[in-house]
Amino acid sequence: MSRKNDAIGTQTRNLSPTRTDKLILSERDSLLVLDLLENPPEPSARLIRAAKAEQALDEIVAFDQEFGLL
């Protein structure tokens, strides 16, 4: 399991999809998470570009699968 520090200095871990961890948050952090869920920030231009690229790739793969190209 690898660890890295994110932009705000908190430690994050890359977990395998088969592992379940319990995360204990402080009251302040719990309120921050709830606020972000209720009021998410606007997506950045980079995120919008990535979503459009993913959608285009999905359409290409679906087309290729429909016509037996994959």
C-alpha positions in Angstrom: 0.0 0.0 0.0 1.5 3.3 -1.0 1.1 6.6 0.8 1.4 10.2 -0.5 0.6 13.7 0.7 -2.2 15.6 -1.1 -2.4 19.4 -1.7 -3.6 20.2 1.8 -1.0 18.1 3.5 -3.2 15.2 4.6 -2.0 11.7 4.1 -3.8 9.5 1.6 -3.4 5.8 0.7 -3.9 3.9 -2.5 -6.0 0.9 -1.4 -6.6 -2.2 -3.4 -10.3 -2.6 -4.4 -10.7 -5.8 -2.3 -9.7 -4.1 0.9 -12.1 -2.3 3.2 -10.8 0.3 5.6 -12.7 2.3 8.2 -11.9 6.0 8.1 -12.5 8.0 11.3 -13.0 11.7 10.8 -13.0 14.5 13.3 -16.2 16.5 13.7 -14.7 19.3 11.6 -13.7 17.0 8.8 -17.1 15.2 8.9 -18.9 18.6 8.5 -16.5 19.5 5.7 -17.3 16.2 3.8 -21.0 16.7 4.3 -20.8 20.3 3.1 -18.8 19.2 0.0 -21.4 16.5 -0.8 -24.3 19.0 -0.5 -22.5 21.8 -2.2 -19.9 20.4 -4.6 -17.4 22.8 -6.2 -17.8 23.7 -9.9 -15.8 21.3 -12.1 -12.5 22.6 -13.4 -11.9 22.9 -17.1 -9.4 20.0 -16.9 -12.1 17.8 -15.3 -14.6 18.7 -18.0 -12.1 17.9 -20.8 -11.3 14.6 -19.1 -15.0 13.7 -18.9 -15.6 14.5 -22.5 -12.5 12.5 -23.5 -13.8 9.5 -21.5 -17.2 9.8 -23.1 -15.7 9.9 -26.6 -13.6 6.9 -25.9 -16.6 5.0 -24.6 -18.5 5.8 -27.8 -15.6 4.6 -29.9 -15.3 1.3 -28.0 -19.1 0.8 -28.2 -19.0 1.3 -32.0 -16.0 -1.0 -32.4 -17.8 -3.7 -30.3 -21.0 -3.3 -32.2 -19.2 -4.0 -35.5 -17.0 -6.7 -34.1 -13.8 -4.7 -34.4 -12.8 -5.5 -30.8 
